[in-house]
């Protein structure tokens, strides 16, 4: 794929590829507290059950990227790959309007012009998308962030269609990871992807104390890797999302930052308001 494209690459596209892309190191420091988490080429995984705040956090990050610098944004482009048909444009617009004081239809449109949304309904479509992204990435030097919500959407379908061959079950995902490795390393992108908590290690409730201490217990038991080894190797950092306590009728959420070896690094809490994510 890469060699064939290079033969058709123009001089302008070559310069765009080699010049480098804007750093995302200032993207939401309340979540990405450790230095280097969003270095060029890195992959960050948001892991957790449905309803744990992962997609809302993605909307918050997308808004922070596509907002103009004058409004506190990074003013960079984002590709959002929706594999679960959950993307809610109206919700994202609401978040943007909350961030834009005295927002107008034109100002929102300018922000949305930096966002590219792609829908995939199978792992084969996802693979074809990643194989075809190179030309777009190369011709958009302002494109800095690739988001996939989620990488685990087709896990059970691929398990069924792959028959008894474990290698065949993972074939498409492994090829997707190969394409992603090339895109991230050669074009200095950052990947943020979600995965569902489809597997459980031990019963998390059995290991947690009662009372207030339970709310502070990090949800380490909530993560058990199940995607292919090449994906686990690609992930440089992982956040485990979970529902926390309910205070004053407001549901709190927690995001625990884990290194690949599952050592706890940091924990933050947030709530979801009409205007988006609000950190506590």
Secondary structure as GFF3:
##gff-version 3
##sequence-region A 1 280
A	DSSP	alpha_helix	2	8	.	.	.	ID=ss1
A	DSSP	alpha_helix	11	19	.	.	.	ID=ss2
A	DSSP	beta_strand	43	48	.	.	.	ID=ss3
A	DSSP	alpha_helix	54	66	.	.	.	ID=ss4
A	DSSP	three_ten_helix	69	71	.	.	.	ID=ss5
A	DSSP	beta_strand	77	82	.	.	.	ID=ss6
A	DSSP	alpha_helix	89	99	.	.	.	ID=ss7
A	DSSP	alpha_helix	105	112	.	.	.	ID=ss8
A	DSSP	beta_strand	115	119	.	.	.	ID=ss9
A	DSSP	alpha_helix	123	139	.	.	.	ID=ss10
A	DSSP	beta_strand	143	149	.	.	.	ID=ss11
A	DSSP	alpha_helix	155	161	.	.	.	ID=ss12
A	DSSP	alpha_helix	166	169	.	.	.	ID=ss13
A	DSSP	alpha_helix	171	187	.	.	.	ID=ss14
A	DSSP	beta_strand	190	196	.	.	.	ID=ss15
A	DSSP	alpha_helix	212	216	.	.	.	ID=ss16
A	DSSP	three_ten_helix	220	222	.	.	.	ID=ss17
A	DSSP	alpha_helix	229	234	.	.	.	ID=ss18
A	DSSP	beta_strand	237	247	.	.	.	ID=ss19
A	DSSP	beta_strand	250	258	.	.	.	ID=ss20
A	DSSP	beta_strand	264	273	.	.	.	ID=ss21
A	DSSP	beta_strand	276	279	.	.	.	ID=ss22
###
